[in-house]
Amino acid sequence: MSDQSRGLAWIALGGVFFVVFMVLVRQVSLSLHPVQSAFVRYAMGLLLIAPLLWRQGPALFARGHVRQHALRGVLHGIGVLLWFYAIARLPLADVTALGFTAPVYVLLGAWLFLGESLTTVRVASVMVGLCGVMLILRPGYSPVGLATIAMLLAAPLFAASKLLTKSLVRYDSSETVIAYLAVFCTLTMLPFAVAVWQPPEDWQLVVLFGTAVFATASHWCVAKGLSSVAVTAAQPVEFLQLVWSALMGYILFAEQPSVLVVLGASLVIASATWVAHHESRAQTQPSI
């Protein structure tokens, strides 16, 4: 397996973990303030990486580009607060649909700030993937409320975080990137969480611990994948989250996929396979 294919596989696995994370977040955010849920999730994520911090000590941060990590942590932290607010008030399908506007920002940002080329295959595969997403979700027209605005604002913030991740993994390890994110996101959300704090119940803490586990695993997989694949090439693979969502809905809730869902999933898979094959060939093709 080439480095490109391996990187795309890591990103696909991160999508699986993220879908599990979404289900758990929706469950707990119905009974606990979303701002508090977001903070506890990242605070627990910080505890999860505590053994790594203890084992590696200052060496984990020795080569860290602190300003870039801080900027990423602040942007991502605000995006997380907006996302938790939206997921507690919108259907999961609407949150997912609005969240998938981020690839447009990623494509433009990678071109403007990272110098990545907008190849025909990359742009076309993202467009095909978006068509598949629309077929699966079939978003209708609805009044634009605060939750919808929150998701529309969160999408470019997450795109900026992803672009910073791609820049940072050129110099720092995936572990360093994850450690800094946990630290700065927790600090960013702390004052907001204090303002709405209420004692959580035991079951809520258990579910939030689960969100921390799966979200941290998802971030690590994406950072690992982006260390060997262009961020624009990774976007269609992230659309596979819709496939995992459909499968989880069928397994857990007996939701029978419609013909449009099957067709949309086929387009998503086709776009991911197309870009993975193209990027792998581009990497292995000898220079002339």
N, C-alpha and C positions, 0 to 999 in steps of 0.2 A: 504494500500500500504506500502511495506517495505521501509526502508531507502535506500536500494540499488536501488529499482525500481524508487523511487522518484528522486534519484540522476541521474540516467540514463535519466529520463524524462526531467530534467533541461538541461542536455547536449544536448538532441535532440532539445529542444526549442532554445537553443543557436545556433544550426546549421541552424534553420529557419532564425533567425535574421542575421546570417552571409551571407546567400545567398542573402538576400535583400541588405546587405552592398556591396557585390561584384558587383551587378548590378549598384548601384549608383556610385561606384568607377570607373568602366569602363566608365561610361557616362562622368564623369568630367575629368578623366585623359586624354581623347582624346584632350582636349583643354587647360589644365593647366599642368605645369610640375609636374610629379608624386612625386618628392621630396617635392615640396611645398604642393601638395594635402595631402600627408602623414602627414606633420607637422600640417597643419590647422585642419585636422581631429582630431589629438590628442590634440591640443590646445583647440578646441571646446569641446572635451571630458572632458578636465580639467574644463572648464566652467560649464559643465553639473553637475559635482559632487561638484561644489563650495558650493551649499546649504548644502550638507553633511559635507563638511569641516568646514563650518561656524557653523553648529549646534553642531557637536561633538568636534570641535576644536582640541587641542593637544591630547585629549583622543583617537582620531582615529589613531594616530601614536605612542601612548604610549608604546604599546607592539610590535611595528614593528621591525622586524629583518632587519635593514637598509641595511646592506651589501648584503644580499641575494636579497632584493627587488631591490637594485641598479643594481646588476648583471643581474637580470631578465629584468629590464627596458632597459638596454643597449643592451642586446642580442635581445630582442623583437623589440626594436627600429630599429636596423640594419636590422633585418629580415623584418620589415614592409617596410623600404625603398627599399629593394630588391624586395619585393612582389609588391609594387606599380609600380616600374620600369617594372617588367615583365608583369603585367596586362595591361599596356598601349601598349605593343608591341606584345603580344602573344594572340591567341584565348583563350577565357575563358576555353574551354575544356582542352587545353594544361596546363594552369595554375593550374586547378583543379587536373589534373592527376599527375603533378609533385609534387603538394602540398601533395598528399596522399601518398608520400613516407615517410612522417614524422612518421606514426605509427610504422615503422620498428625501427627508432631511439628511439621512446618512449618505445617500448617493451624492447629493450636492455638496455636503460638508467634506466628504472624502476627496472630492474633486478639487474643491477650493483650498482646503487646508492641509491635506495629506499628499496631494500630488498624484492620487490614484486616477487612472484613466477610466473614462466612461466608455467602455467597449460596447459594441452592439449586443453581444451576448449577455453582458451583465445587465444592461438596461432592459433588454427584451425579456430576460428571465424574471426580473422583478415585476414587470408589467403583467406577464403571464401569471405569476404567483398572486398578484393582487386581484386579477380576474377570478382566480380560483377562490380566494378569500371572500370576495363579494358573492359568489355563487353559494358558498357554504353558509354565510351569515345572512344573506338577503336582507341587509339593513333597510328599514323603512324610514319614512319621514316622521319626525317627531319634534316637538318644541325644544329649543336649545335652552336647557336649564344649567344651573351651576355645575352639576356633576359632569355634563357634557363638555362644558367649557374647561373644567379641571382636566379632563382627559386630553383635550385638544392642546392644552398648555403642557401637559406631562410628556407628550410624544416628542416634541423637539428637545426637551431637557434630557430624555433618555437617549436620543440620538447624539446629543453633544457628549454625554457620558460615554457612549460607545466609541465615538471618535477619539476621545481622550484615552480610552482603554487601548485602542489600536496604537496610538502614539507612545503610550507608556510601556507597553510590552516589548517595544524595541530596545528598551534599556533595563527594565526591571523584570524580575521573575513574576510568574502568575501569583505566587504566594504573597509577594510584596504588594502587588496591585490589590488583592483581596483584603489584605490587612489594613492598608490605608483607607480603602473604601469603608470598611466596618467602623474604623475610628472616626472618620470625618462625617459619615452619615449619622452615626449615633449622636455626635456633638451637635450637628445641625438640627436634629429633631428634638433634642432634649428640652429646650424652652417651650416648644409647642406642647409636648407631652405633659410637662408639669402643669400647664394651664388647665388641662382637662382630666387630670389623673383621678382614677377611682380604683379601689382595690380589686384586682382581677380574681376570678374564681379559679379553683384548681384545674378544672377541665380547660379553661381558657388558656392557662399557662402551658398545659400539655400541647394544645393545638398550636399555640404560638411558637413553642419549641420546634414543632414539626415544620412550621413555615420557615424558621431560621435554618434548619437542616437542609431543606430542599432548595431554598433560595440561595444559600451559600454554595451548595453544590452546583447550582445552575450558573452562578457567577464564575466559579472556578473553571467550569467546563468551557464557558464562552471565552474567558481570558486565555485559557490554554489553546483553544481553537484559533483565536485571532493572532496568536503569536506566529502562526505559520500560514495564514490565509488572508487575503485582502478583505477589508471590511465590506466592500461593495459585493464581492463574490459570496459573502456569508449571508446576505440578506434573504435570497430565495430559500435557503435551507431553514431559516427561522420560521418560514411560513408553515413548515411541517408541524408546528405547534397546533395548527388547526386540525390536522389529522389525529394527533394524540388526543385532542379535546373530544373529537367525535368518537374515538374508540373508548375513551374513559366514560363518556356519557352512555354509550351502549352497554358497557360492562357493569357500571355502577347503578345506572338509572333506567336500564332497558329502553333507551331512546333509539328507535329504529331510524337509521339514516335514510333520508329521501334520495331520490334520483339526483337532484341538484347537489346534495352534499357529496355523493359519490363522484359526480362529475367534477365538482370543485376540488375535492381531494386529489383526483387524478391530475388536474392541472398543477396543483401545488407540488405533487411528487414529481411530475414531469419537469417543472422548472428547476427544482432542486437537483434532480439527476442530470439535467442538461448542463447547468453551470458547473457542477462537480466534475463531470466528464471533460468539459472544456478547460477548466482550470488545471486539471491533472495533466492533460495533454500539453498545455502551454508550459507547464513546469518541466516536463520530461523531454520536450522537443529541443534538440541541440541548436545552439546559436550558430548563425551563418555569418 
